[in-house]
């Protein structure tokens, strides 16, 4: 049976949980569209996160890789369009590393685009009543680091799709950040199931508006 590799992160930045792993771990061994989902946790550490991701890809041999990360403050599920070749950490990672203006891959291209049908995935989530949008930036922290490293690894391998999704805080996290938006884990789980199913079935993305004015 074909496999999809999906990853989430360990907690970081003083949080006790990371919604990405709380959701992703529930998908492990699930079967979607005749494909088995394999879940792995990544450390929130520059370098080590990519080492763990690459080891998981070697082990699982997936047809698709979907990385999930926390984006506290965002109001909806955001499917990332692009990853850029820079680490510029606003806060230290979980090993107290704080790279500033450093390339992820020396002499690598400035950016990579997701190879997932992100607009079709957004559309399916919205049709299901789940707030979702295309995001034009994955930031410059470990999430972008992983997305860029993933797409660099998969470049030239058209048979393997790859991309990244950011999700909001869980309600229990938002309770400690007054005014911050949140989304229930059950809602995020359903959205990710939809995302995987659509990505496995759609070869050519929808040509619909997904841009931003700023």
QUILIN-V731901 format. One record per helix or strand of 3 or more residues. SS is the DSSP state (h for helix, s for strand). FROM is the first residue (numbers start at 0). TO is the last residue. If there is no record, write none. Layout:
ss->SS from->FROM to->TO
ss->SS from->FROM to->TO
This chain:
ss->s from->2 to->8
ss->h from->18 to->26
ss->s from->34 to->41
ss->h from->47 to->59
ss->s from->63 to->69
ss->s from->76 to->79
ss->s from->81 to->83
ss->s from->110 to->112
ss->h from->117 to->126
ss->s from->131 to->134
ss->h from->141 to->153
ss->s from->160 to->166
ss->h from->170 to->173
ss->h from->184 to->200
